[in-house]
Amino acid sequence: MPEPPRGPDPDGWVLAVDYGTTNTVAAIGDANGVRTLTVDGKTVLPSAVLLDVGFGHADRWLVGETAINMARRRMEWFESSPKRWIADGSLFLGDRDVPVMQAVAAVLRVVVDEAAQQQGRQPPAVFVVTHPASWPESRVAVLREAARVASAHRGGWPAAVALAEPVAAARRMVDVVGLPERARVVVLDMGGGTTDVAVIDLTPDPAGAAGGSTVVGRPTGIEDTGGEDFDLRLARRMTEEAGAPGLYDRLAESSNIDDRERAVDIRRTARLVKEQLSRQSTVPSSLPKAPPELPADTPVQISRDQLEELIRGGAGNEPGLADAVVLATDALADAPPGGPPLAGVYLVGGSSRIPLLGTLVQQHTSRPPITGGDPSTAVADGAALHALELRTPTPPPPPPPDRARVLRLAARTAVAAMLAAGALVGILTPGGNGCAVAAAGSECPSPTITNPVPSTASQGPDPTLAACPTADGVDCRERILARSHAAWPMLPDAGCTVRDSLYGPDRYAAECRTSTTTYLVFWRASGSIVEPLAGQMQMPTVDEFELSQGAAALGSQVKGTRPTGTGTRFTCAWEYRDFPVTMVLDGPNEDATLALCGTATFLDAAGLRSALDS
């Protein structure tokens, strides 16, 4: 039998990468906490790439400042923002189409190599890459594959875990901002090339650890609204102020190499002026000589009012800060009702430093924005904190048997036990059969859990288990499916099968699939299924299972996103405490699955007892 896969090293370091449209930021976490990774002495690595096709050497990628400097005379081989092209799948550089994944991997490889160098060339315990919450799975898959390619030359490097950027930012916010344990926060991430908005519900962890974060509603965003776009507008305005309207565009589009270099210099100057205007009301500067329009270096002074006029946005203007704030308030209005009280709008991303953005947030929400820490590194730092939590922790003392609420640490303990037993569960992944240990062609061993969590389920009414100790035989399969439909009326009528020992603590499961969603009814022999499921999720929400507000708790429930071999999935599960029944719904990580989880129907204790006794 092949050696079982090893779980994350509980004492190992972790790496998190925030791959941005304009810049890439990474963070390392270890026993000393979280710190921003420096590459060539800088905490920010430009995401720019240049494909160096030359004589005497193989094609190679240049990254960051090196690519930007080389691009002055080789613009046709240069791309400042590969992330913008992920949806298209390829870049046109020079005279060829190049898979965009390769450009992304080139940037990530620089980060991977630098991190490994600083950590004694040892692989991390966990590797996290972040992505916009609104991205479909197809784009996340490109990012995950780029991370794999970037680290393939390093032995033992773990597969990348994808994490939504606002969830990472919210995790960092919890550490640097004083907020209530239960709160709803709108994360407004204004970066270099895009603005992303998501509503996050923060929930307390009963075990006393950091609370969970769940994206609610529909994440959204605006393309071409961020620092790079603001730099371009300001560069054009500065040439107008110098008496040469249209000069920047002429230089940038020129076939003359010297003209293109002047355009690069003007845009870089505009970026510096924009950044200084976050602290000053006016900034004196100058534009380089660009004959015939500018026969000599020309002084230019730009005020904050002029910048705000360019980037304010709103009706009749190019998208800007006002549009981002409206997007945030609309996302909040569209979020499911009945959540935690609103704490405010949390500003992250380099462009969030612009003073007008905070002013507009306060005008639209009647409360000041939430700020704290470095907005440029908040996503990477939060992702590193999340990565530290994904390491296998020391098992906590078991909770009292009569405690209704499921503890997240207990969930992770269950997963650790499964790993130790060689039973890494592959449940709920498309095509998964519960066995992820056996090599191809070998027999899949039945999954087991060492020291399963005690449960009262086996003590409750159990006529189905008694009649069918296994799922063998047509009669038992039909009986199990009939009982499953009675126990969970929401179960689809078609596409159903019965599986033996799909999960460690179950006897068998009824599995019904639609084109996108999987429904399961587990009949447990002992232990909990909710707990190990929670251990697979990114910041799960774990709570009591009840039919209505204030009703008696029936058991425990969990919901959250899970990384799988084919991308993130959204999973919700409800587990009766006094009956051997657990219901699981698993689908794509999108609003349709969230809606199904929010409208699922169940039986109360009397109804379930009647169904089991029939």
KOLFI-961512 format. One record per residue (C-alpha): residue in one letter; z, y, x; residue number from 1. Coordinates in nm, 2 decimals. Layout:
BEGIN
   r        w        v        u     k
   A        Z        Y        X   NUM
...
end
This chain:
BEGIN
   r        w        v        u     k
   M     0.00     0.00     0.00     1
   P    -0.09     0.34     0.14     2
   E     0.19     0.58     0.24     3
   P     0.30     0.79    -0.06     4
   P     0.22     1.16    -0.03     5
   R     0.50     1.37     0.10     6
   G     0.65     1.66    -0.09     7
   P     0.70     2.01     0.04     8
   D     0.94     2.04     0.33     9
   P     1.25     2.20     0.18    10
   D     1.31     2.39     0.51    11
   G     0.95     2.47     0.59    12
   W     0.78     2.81     0.59    13
   V     0.54     2.92     0.32    14
   L     0.22     3.14     0.32    15
   A     0.10     3.35     0.03    16
   V    -0.23     3.55     0.04    17
   D    -0.33     3.83    -0.19    18
   Y    -0.71     3.83    -0.15    19
   G    -0.81     4.17    -0.27    20
   T    -1.14     4.35    -0.35    21
   T    -1.09     4.60    -0.07    22
   N    -0.80     4.46     0.14    23
   T    -0.62     4.13     0.19    24
   V    -0.24     4.12     0.24    25
   A    -0.04     3.81     0.32    26
   A     0.33     3.73     0.34    27
   I     0.53     3.46     0.51    28
   G     0.85     3.32     0.37    29
   D     1.11     3.11     0.54    30
   A     1.49     3.08     0.58    31
   N     1.51     3.45     0.68    32
   G     1.34     3.57     0.37    33
   V     0.99     3.72     0.31    34
   R     0.80     3.94     0.54    35
   T     0.44     4.08     0.54    36
   L     0.21     3.91     0.79    37
   T     0.06     4.13     1.05    38
   V    -0.30     4.07     1.17    39
   D    -0.39     4.26     1.49    40
   G    -0.07     4.45     1.44    41
   K    -0.16     4.57     1.09    42
   T    -0.02     4.46     0.75    43
   V    -0.35     4.52     0.57    44
   L    -0.67     4.33     0.66    45
   P    -1.00     4.48     0.51    46
   S    -1.17     4.21     0.30    47
   A    -1.51     4.32     0.45    48
   V    -1.74     4.07     0.62    49
   L    -2.05     4.08     0.83    50
   L    -2.27     3.78     0.90    51
   D    -2.35     3.81     1.27    52
   V    -2.69     3.65     1.32    53
   G    -2.80     3.71     1.67    54
   F    -2.97     3.56     1.98    55
   G    -2.77     3.33     2.20    56
   H    -2.50     3.22     1.96    57
   A    -2.47     3.04     1.62    58
   D    -2.43     3.24     1.31    59
   R    -2.08     3.36     1.27    60
   W    -1.87     3.57     1.03    61
   L    -1.70     3.90     1.15    62
   V    -1.41     4.01     0.94    63
   G    -1.21     4.32     0.87    64
   E    -1.22     4.62     1.10    65
   T    -1.46     4.44     1.33    66
   A    -1.71     4.39     1.05    67
   I    -1.67     4.75     0.94    68
   N    -1.74     4.88     1.29    69
   M    -2.04     4.65     1.34    70
   A    -2.18     4.75     1.00    71
   R    -2.26     5.10     1.11    72
   R    -2.59     4.97     1.26    73
   R    -2.63     4.64     1.06    74
   M    -2.56     4.74     0.70    75
   E    -2.80     4.47     0.57    76
   W    -2.57     4.20     0.69    77
   F    -2.25     4.36     0.57    78
   E    -2.05     4.33     0.25    79
   S    -1.74     4.54     0.20    80
   S    -1.61     4.35    -0.11    81
   P    -1.71     3.99    -0.13    82
   K    -1.46     3.94    -0.42    83
   R    -1.69     4.15    -0.65    84
   W    -1.96     3.88    -0.62    85
   I    -1.75     3.57    -0.68    86
   A    -1.89     3.54    -1.04    87
   D    -2.24     3.55    -0.90    88
   G    -2.18     3.27    -0.66    89
   S    -2.38     3.42    -0.37    90
   L    -2.44     3.73    -0.15    91
   F    -2.77     3.85    -0.03    92
   L    -2.72     3.94     0.34    93
   G    -3.01     4.03     0.56    94
   D    -3.29     3.80     0.46    95
   R    -3.09     3.52     0.30    96
   D    -2.87     3.41     0.01    97
   V    -2.52     3.31     0.13    98
   P    -2.26     3.13    -0.08    99
   V    -1.99     3.39    -0.16   100
   M    -1.73     3.11    -0.10   101
   Q    -1.81     3.11     0.27   102
   A    -1.75     3.49     0.29   103
   V    -1.42     3.45     0.12   104
   A    -1.32     3.16     0.34   105
   A    -1.40     3.36     0.65   106
   V    -1.14     3.62     0.55   107
   L    -0.88     3.36     0.45   108
   R    -0.94     3.18     0.78   109
   V    -0.83     3.48     0.98   110
   V    -0.51     3.49     0.78   111
   V    -0.45     3.12     0.81   112
   D    -0.51     3.12     1.19   113
   E    -0.28     3.42     1.24   114
   A     0.00     3.28     1.03   115
   A    -0.03     2.94     1.21   116
   Q    -0.02     3.11     1.54   117
   Q     0.30     3.30     1.45   118
   Q     0.46     2.99     1.32   119
   G     0.41     2.76     1.62   120
   R     0.09     2.61     1.48   121
   Q     0.29     2.41     1.22   122
   P     0.14     2.39     0.87   123
   P     0.33     2.56     0.59   124
   A     0.52     2.37     0.32   125
   V     0.34     2.56     0.05   126
   F     0.02     2.77     0.05   127
   V    -0.04     3.01    -0.24   128
   V    -0.34     3.23    -0.31   129
   T    -0.34     3.49    -0.59   130
   H    -0.61     3.59    -0.84   131
   P    -0.65     3.83    -1.13   132
   A    -0.49     3.69    -1.45   133
   S    -0.81     3.75    -1.64   134
   W    -1.02     3.53    -1.41   135
   P    -1.17     3.22    -1.57   136
   E    -1.12     2.89    -1.41   137
   S    -1.46     2.89    -1.25   138
   R    -1.37     3.19    -1.03   139
   V    -1.03     3.05    -0.95   140
   A    -1.20     2.73    -0.83   141
   V    -1.41     2.93    -0.59   142
   L    -1.10     3.09    -0.44   143
   R    -0.92     2.76    -0.42   144
   E    -1.22     2.60    -0.24   145
   A    -1.24     2.89     0.00   146
   A    -0.88     2.84     0.09   147
   R    -0.95     2.47     0.15   148
   V    -1.24     2.55     0.38   149
   A    -1.04     2.82     0.56   150
   S    -0.76     2.57     0.65   151
   A    -0.97     2.25     0.69   152
   H    -0.97     2.27     1.07   153
   R    -0.58     2.26     1.07   154
   G    -0.43     1.92     1.03   155
   G    -0.17     1.88     0.75   156
   W    -0.24     2.21     0.58   157
   P    -0.15     2.18     0.21   158
   A    -0.39     2.25    -0.08   159
   A    -0.37     2.60    -0.21   160
   V    -0.17     2.67    -0.53   161
   A    -0.34     2.95    -0.74   162
   L    -0.10     3.21    -0.89   163
   A    -0.19     3.50    -1.12   164
   E    -0.14     3.83    -0.95   165
   P     0.08     4.00    -1.22   166
   V     0.31     3.69    -1.22   167
   A     0.35     3.73    -0.84   168
   A     0.41     4.11    -0.88   169
   A     0.67     4.05    -1.15   170
   R     0.85     3.80    -0.92   171
   R     0.87     4.06    -0.65   172
   M     0.98     4.32    -0.91   173
   V     1.28     4.11    -1.01   174
   D     1.41     4.14    -0.65   175
   V     1.36     4.51    -0.60   176
   V     1.41     4.66    -0.94   177
   G     1.72     4.64    -1.16   178
   L     1.61     4.50    -1.49   179
   P     1.77     4.31    -1.78   180
   E     1.76     3.93    -1.75   181
   R     1.53     3.92    -2.06   182
   A     1.26     4.19    -2.06   183
   R     0.89     4.24    -2.13   184
   V     0.70     4.42    -1.86   185
   V     0.34     4.55    -1.84   186
   V     0.21     4.50    -1.49   187
   L    -0.06     4.76    -1.41   188
   D    -0.23     4.66    -1.08   189
   M    -0.46     4.93    -0.96   190
   G    -0.61     4.81    -0.63   191
   G    -0.92     4.90    -0.43   192
   G    -1.19     4.78    -0.66   193
   T    -1.05     4.68    -1.00   194
   T    -0.76     4.76    -1.23   195
   D    -0.58     4.46    -1.39   196
   V    -0.33     4.46    -1.66   197
   A    -0.11     4.18    -1.79   198
   V     0.20     4.16    -2.01   199
   I     0.48     3.95    -1.86   200
   D     0.80     3.82    -2.03   201
   L     1.09     3.77    -1.80   202
   T     1.35     3.51    -1.90   203
   P     1.68     3.42    -1.75   204
   D     1.73     3.09    -1.56   205
   P     2.03     2.90    -1.70   206
   A     2.10     2.76    -1.36   207
   G     2.15     3.11    -1.22   208
   A     1.84     3.12    -1.00   209
   A     1.56     3.38    -1.03   210
   G     1.43     3.40    -1.38   211
   G     1.09     3.28    -1.50   212
   S     0.78     3.49    -1.57   213
   T     0.53     3.41    -1.83   214
   V     0.20     3.59    -1.90   215
   V     0.18     3.66    -2.28   216
   G    -0.12     3.79    -2.47   217
   R    -0.46     3.84    -2.30   218
   P    -0.48     3.97    -1.95   219
   T    -0.75     4.23    -1.91   220
   G    -0.90     4.47    -1.66   221
   I    -1.16     4.73    -1.56   222
   E    -1.42     4.67    -1.30   223
   D    -1.52     4.95    -1.06   224
   T    -1.20     5.14    -1.12   225
   G    -0.98     5.16    -0.81   226
   G    -0.94     5.31    -0.47   227
   E    -1.29     5.24    -0.34   228
   D    -1.45     5.40    -0.64   229
   F    -1.22     5.70    -0.62   230
   D    -1.32     5.74    -0.25   231
   L    -1.68     5.74    -0.34   232
   R    -1.64     6.01    -0.60   233
   L    -1.43     6.22    -0.36   234
   A    -1.69     6.18    -0.08   235
   R    -1.96     6.32    -0.31   236
   R    -1.73     6.61    -0.42   237
   M    -1.66     6.70    -0.06   238
   T    -2.03     6.73     0.03   239
   E    -2.07     6.95    -0.28   240
   E    -1.78     7.17    -0.16   241
   A    -1.95     7.20     0.18   242
   G    -2.27     7.33     0.01   243
   A    -2.47     7.01     0.03   244
   P    -2.47     6.83    -0.31   245
   G    -2.62     6.49    -0.30   246
   L    -2.58     6.46     0.08   247
   Y    -2.36     6.16     0.08   248
   D    -2.59     5.95    -0.13   249
   R    -2.89     6.05     0.09   250
   L    -2.71     5.95     0.40   251
   A    -2.58     5.62     0.26   252
   E    -2.93     5.52     0.13   253
   S    -3.11     5.63     0.44   254
   S    -3.30     5.39     0.66   255
   N    -3.19     5.59     0.96   256
   I    -2.89     5.43     1.14   257
   D    -2.74     5.76     1.24   258
   D    -2.75     5.88     0.88   259
   R    -2.57     5.57     0.76   260
   E    -2.30     5.61     1.02   261
   R    -2.24     5.97     0.90   262
   A    -2.20     5.83     0.54   263
   V    -1.94     5.58     0.67   264
   D    -1.75     5.87     0.84   265
   I    -1.76     6.09     0.53   266
   R    -1.63     5.81     0.31   267
   R    -1.35     5.73     0.55   268
   T    -1.26     6.10     0.56   269
   A    -1.25     6.11     0.18   270
   R    -1.01     5.81     0.18   271
   L    -0.77     5.98     0.42   272
   V    -0.78     6.30     0.21   273
   K    -0.71     6.10    -0.11   274
   E    -0.41     5.94     0.05   275
   Q    -0.27     6.27     0.18   276
   L    -0.31     6.42    -0.17   277
   S    -0.05     6.18    -0.30   278
   R     0.20     6.38    -0.09   279
   Q     0.04     6.73    -0.06   280
   S    -0.11     6.96    -0.31   281
   T    -0.40     7.06    -0.08   282
   V    -0.55     6.90     0.22   283
   P    -0.78     7.07     0.48   284
   S    -1.05     6.85     0.63   285
   S    -1.40     6.87     0.78   286
   L    -1.73     6.69     0.74   287
   P    -1.94     6.58     1.04   288
   K    -2.27     6.74     1.13   289
   A    -2.55     6.61     0.92   290
   P    -2.87     6.81     0.97   291
   P    -3.05     6.97     0.81   292
   E    -2.79     7.02     0.52   293
   L    -2.49     7.05     0.76   294
   P    -2.61     7.18     1.10   295
   A    -2.25     7.17     1.23   296
   D    -1.91     7.03     1.15   297
   T    -1.81     7.19     0.82   298
   P    -1.45     7.26     0.71   299
   V    -1.36     7.16     0.35   300
   Q    -1.04     7.20     0.16   301
   I    -0.96     6.97    -0.14   302
   S    -0.68     7.02    -0.39   303
   R    -0.49     6.76    -0.59   304
   D    -0.63     6.92    -0.91   305
   Q    -0.98     6.86    -0.79   306
   L    -0.91     6.49    -0.71   307
   E    -0.74     6.44    -1.05   308
   E    -1.04     6.59    -1.23   309
   L    -1.26     6.33    -1.06   310
   I    -1.03     6.03    -1.13   311
   R    -0.85     6.12    -1.46   312
   G    -1.11     5.93    -1.67   313
   G    -1.10     5.94    -2.05   314
   A    -1.36     6.01    -2.31   315
   G    -1.69     6.14    -2.15   316
   N    -1.58     6.07    -1.80   317
   E    -1.62     5.79    -1.55   318
   P    -1.34     5.53    -1.59   319
   G    -1.02     5.64    -1.44   320
   L    -0.64     5.66    -1.46   321
   A    -0.63     5.74    -1.83   322
   D    -0.84     5.44    -1.91   323
   A    -0.60     5.22    -1.71   324
   V    -0.30     5.35    -1.90   325
   V    -0.47     5.30    -2.24   326
   L    -0.56     4.94    -2.13   327
   A    -0.19     4.88    -2.05   328
   T    -0.07     5.02    -2.39   329
   D    -0.33     4.82    -2.57   330
   A    -0.23     4.50    -2.39   331
   L     0.13     4.56    -2.49   332
   A     0.03     4.62    -2.86   333
   D    -0.17     4.29    -2.85   334
   A     0.11     4.08    -2.70   335
   P     0.28     3.84    -2.94   336
   P     0.56     4.00    -3.14   337
   G     0.92     3.89    -3.11   338
   G     0.95     3.88    -2.74   339
   P     1.21     4.04    -2.51   340
   P     1.27     4.42    -2.53   341
   L     1.02     4.63    -2.33   342
   A     1.14     4.74    -1.99   343
   G     0.84     4.95    -1.91   344
   V     0.51     4.96    -1.71   345
   Y     0.54     4.83    -1.35   346
   L     0.29     4.99    -1.11   347
   V     0.15     4.79    -0.82   348
   G    -0.16     4.82    -0.60   349
   G    -0.25     5.08    -0.34   350
   S    -0.39     5.33    -0.59   351
   S    -0.07     5.32    -0.80   352
   R     0.07     5.58    -0.56   353
   I    -0.14     5.85    -0.72   354
   P     0.11     6.08    -0.89   355
   L    -0.11     6.14    -1.20   356
   L    -0.09     5.77    -1.29   357
   G     0.29     5.78    -1.32   358
   T     0.26     6.10    -1.53   359
   L     0.01     5.94    -1.77   360
   V     0.23     5.63    -1.81   361
   Q     0.53     5.84    -1.90   362
   Q     0.32     6.04    -2.15   363
   H     0.18     5.73    -2.32   364
   T     0.50     5.52    -2.32   365
   S     0.78     5.78    -2.34   366
   R     0.95     5.62    -2.04   367
   P     0.90     5.66    -1.66   368
   P     0.70     5.38    -1.48   369
   I     0.88     5.11    -1.30   370
   T     0.83     5.13    -0.92   371
   G     1.00     4.98    -0.63   372
   G     0.91     4.83    -0.29   373
   D     0.56     4.87    -0.13   374
   P     0.30     4.86    -0.41   375
   S     0.04     4.74    -0.16   376
   T     0.24     4.43    -0.07   377
   A     0.41     4.35    -0.40   378
   V     0.17     4.08    -0.50   379
   A     0.18     3.90    -0.16   380
   D     0.56     3.93    -0.13   381
   G     0.61     3.80    -0.49   382
   A     0.37     3.51    -0.43   383
   A     0.57     3.42    -0.11   384
   L     0.90     3.42    -0.31   385
   H     0.73     3.19    -0.56   386
   A     0.61     2.96    -0.28   387
   L     0.97     2.94    -0.15   388
   E     1.08     2.82    -0.49   389
   L     0.81     2.55    -0.50   390
   R     0.97     2.38    -0.20   391
   T     1.18     2.08    -0.30   392
   P     1.54     2.21    -0.33   393
   T     1.87     2.04    -0.27   394
   P     1.96     1.85    -0.59   395
   P     2.22     2.03    -0.80   396
   P     2.52     1.87    -0.97   397
   P     2.40     1.70    -1.30   398
   P     2.47     1.91    -1.61   399
   P     2.71     1.79    -1.88   400
   P     2.55     1.52    -2.10   401
   D     2.59     1.73    -2.41   402
   R     2.42     2.04    -2.27   403
   A     2.12     2.12    -2.48   404
   R     1.93     2.36    -2.25   405
   V     1.72     2.21    -1.98   406
   L     1.79     2.35    -1.63   407
   R     1.49     2.42    -1.41   408
   L     1.67     2.29    -1.10   409
   A     1.72     1.96    -1.28   410
   A     1.35     1.96    -1.35   411
   R     1.27     1.99    -0.98   412
   T     1.52     1.72    -0.89   413
   A     1.34     1.49    -1.12   414
   V     1.01     1.56    -0.95   415
   A     1.17     1.51    -0.61   416
   A     1.30     1.17    -0.72   417
   M     0.95     1.08    -0.84   418
   L     0.80     1.18    -0.50   419
   A     1.06     0.98    -0.32   420
   A     0.97     0.68    -0.53   421
   G     0.60     0.71    -0.44   422
   A     0.51     0.81    -0.80   423
   L     0.34     1.15    -0.78   424
   V     0.25     1.19    -1.14   425
   G    -0.11     1.29    -1.23   426
   I    -0.04     1.33    -1.60   427
   L    -0.24     1.57    -1.81   428
   T    -0.51     1.64    -1.55   429
   P    -0.86     1.56    -1.68   430
   G    -0.93     1.19    -1.62   431
   G    -0.57     1.14    -1.49   432
   N    -0.42     0.80    -1.55   433
   G    -0.07     0.87    -1.42   434
   C    -0.14     0.71    -1.08   435
   A    -0.21     0.94    -0.79   436
   V    -0.08     0.72    -0.51   437
   A    -0.29     0.41    -0.50   438
   A    -0.61     0.42    -0.29   439
   A    -0.95     0.36    -0.45   440
   G    -0.99     0.00    -0.55   441
   S    -0.62    -0.09    -0.52   442
   E    -0.39    -0.16    -0.80   443
   C    -0.20     0.14    -0.95   444
   P     0.17     0.07    -0.94   445
   S     0.38     0.16    -1.25   446
   P     0.55     0.49    -1.20   447
   T     0.92     0.49    -1.17   448
   I     1.19     0.75    -1.14   449
   T     1.49     0.70    -0.92   450
   N     1.82     0.77    -1.11   451
   P     1.65     0.91    -1.43   452
   V     1.83     1.19    -1.61   453
   P     2.07     1.04    -1.88   454
   S     1.94     1.08    -2.23   455
   T     2.08     1.00    -2.58   456
   A     1.72     0.93    -2.69   457
   S     1.76     0.55    -2.65   458
   Q     2.06     0.56    -2.87   459
   G     1.88     0.71    -3.17   460
   P     1.66     0.53    -3.43   461
   D     1.40     0.34    -3.24   462
   P     1.21     0.10    -3.48   463
   T     0.88     0.16    -3.30   464
   L     1.02     0.07    -2.96   465
   A     1.19    -0.24    -3.10   466
   A     0.88    -0.36    -3.27   467
   C     0.65    -0.30    -2.97   468
   P     0.83    -0.33    -2.64   469
   T     0.48    -0.27    -2.48   470
   A     0.15    -0.14    -2.61   471
   D    -0.03    -0.48    -2.57   472
   G    -0.22    -0.61    -2.87   473
   V    -0.42    -0.44    -3.14   474
   D    -0.12    -0.45    -3.39   475
   C     0.11    -0.27    -3.15   476
   R    -0.15    -0.01    -3.07   477
   E    -0.22     0.06    -3.43   478
   R     0.15     0.08    -3.51   479
   I     0.22     0.32    -3.22   480
   L    -0.07     0.55    -3.33   481
   A     0.05     0.55    -3.69   482
   R     0.41     0.63    -3.58   483
   S     0.28     0.90    -3.35   484
   H     0.08     1.07    -3.63   485
   A     0.39     1.05    -3.85   486
   A     0.61     1.20    -3.58   487
   W     0.38     1.48    -3.50   488
   P     0.15     1.58    -3.79   489
   M    -0.05     1.81    -3.56   490
   L    -0.19     1.52    -3.37   491
   P    -0.57     1.50    -3.40   492
   D    -0.71     1.21    -3.60   493
   A    -0.99     1.12    -3.36   494
   G    -1.01     1.06    -2.99   495
   C    -0.68     0.87    -2.96   496
   T    -0.57     0.59    -2.73   497
   V    -0.24     0.43    -2.63   498
   R    -0.12     0.42    -2.28   499
   D     0.16     0.21    -2.12   500
   S     0.40     0.39    -1.89   501
   L     0.19     0.70    -1.84   502
   Y     0.50     0.89    -1.72   503
   G     0.81     0.76    -1.54   504
   P     1.07     0.77    -1.83   505
   D     0.83     0.67    -2.12   506
   R     0.76     0.33    -2.26   507
   Y     0.42     0.43    -2.38   508
   A     0.23     0.73    -2.51   509
   A    -0.03     0.81    -2.78   510
   E    -0.30     1.03    -2.62   511
   C    -0.55     1.22    -2.84   512
   R    -0.82     1.44    -2.68   513
   T    -1.05     1.71    -2.81   514
   S    -1.33     1.86    -2.60   515
   T    -1.08     2.09    -2.43   516
   T    -0.72     2.00    -2.52   517
   T    -0.50     1.69    -2.48   518
   Y    -0.22     1.60    -2.73   519
   L     0.04     1.34    -2.64   520
   V     0.33     1.18    -2.82   521
   F     0.56     1.01    -2.56   522
   W     0.80     0.73    -2.67   523
   R     1.07     0.75    -2.41   524
   A     1.27     0.45    -2.29   525
   S     1.52     0.68    -2.10   526
   G     1.53     1.01    -1.92   527
   S     1.34     1.33    -2.00   528
   I     0.98     1.42    -1.98   529
   V     1.03     1.80    -2.03   530
   E     1.22     1.82    -1.70   531
   P     0.97     1.68    -1.46   532
   L     0.69     1.87    -1.65   533
   A     0.88     2.19    -1.58   534
   G     0.89     2.10    -1.22   535
   Q     0.51     2.10    -1.20   536
   M     0.48     2.45    -1.36   537
   Q     0.45     2.79    -1.21   538
   M     0.76     2.98    -1.33   539
   P     0.81     2.78    -1.65   540
   T     0.98     2.90    -1.96   541
   V     1.25     2.65    -2.06   542
   D     1.45     2.68    -2.37   543
   E     1.60     2.51    -2.67   544
   F     1.36     2.34    -2.92   545
   E     1.43     2.47    -3.27   546
   L     1.21     2.51    -3.58   547
   S     1.31     2.87    -3.67   548
   Q     1.53     3.15    -3.54   549
   G     1.89     3.05    -3.56   550
   A     1.82     2.69    -3.67   551
   A     2.00     2.40    -3.51   552
   A     1.85     2.30    -3.18   553
   L     1.65     1.98    -3.19   554
   G     1.62     1.94    -2.82   555
   S     1.44     2.12    -2.53   556
   Q     1.10     2.28    -2.48   557
   V     0.90     2.41    -2.19   558
   K     0.58     2.60    -2.14   559
   G     0.39     2.73    -1.85   560
   T     0.08     2.70    -1.62   561
   R     0.04     2.40    -1.39   562
   P    -0.19     2.37    -1.09   563
   T    -0.40     2.06    -1.10   564
   G    -0.69     1.92    -0.90   565
   T    -0.94     2.10    -1.12   566
   G    -0.76     2.43    -1.17   567
   T    -0.46     2.57    -1.36   568
   R    -0.38     2.43    -1.71   569
   F    -0.14     2.56    -1.97   570
   T     0.11     2.30    -2.10   571
   C     0.38     2.32    -2.36   572
   A     0.61     2.03    -2.45   573
   W     0.89     1.98    -2.71   574
   E     1.14     1.70    -2.67   575
   Y     1.38     1.58    -2.94   576
   R     1.73     1.52    -2.81   577
   D     1.85     1.25    -3.05   578
   F     1.51     1.07    -3.09   579
   P     1.29     0.91    -2.83   580
   V     1.00     1.14    -2.90   581
   T     0.84     1.41    -2.68   582
   M     0.52     1.60    -2.78   583
   V     0.30     1.76    -2.52   584
   L     0.00     1.99    -2.57   585
   D    -0.22     2.07    -2.27   586
   G    -0.53     2.28    -2.25   587
   P    -0.73     2.54    -2.05   588
   N    -0.52     2.83    -1.91   589
   E    -0.64     3.07    -2.18   590
   D    -0.54     3.24    -2.50   591
   A    -0.67     2.95    -2.72   592
   T    -0.41     2.71    -2.57   593
   L    -0.14     2.97    -2.60   594
   A    -0.22     3.01    -2.97   595
   L    -0.21     2.63    -3.02   596
   C     0.13     2.62    -2.85   597
   G     0.26     2.91    -3.07   598
   T     0.15     2.75    -3.40   599
   A     0.24     2.38    -3.34   600
   T     0.43     2.22    -3.63   601
   F     0.71     1.96    -3.61   602
   L     0.95     1.77    -3.82   603
   D     1.32     1.85    -3.85   604
   A     1.58     1.58    -3.78   605
   A     1.57     1.45    -4.14   606
   G     1.19     1.44    -4.15   607
   L     1.16     1.26    -3.82   608
   R     1.43     1.01    -3.91   609
   S     1.24     0.93    -4.23   610
   A     0.91     0.89    -4.04   611
   L     1.07     0.66    -3.79   612
   D     1.24     0.45    -4.05   613
   S     0.93     0.41    -4.27   614
end
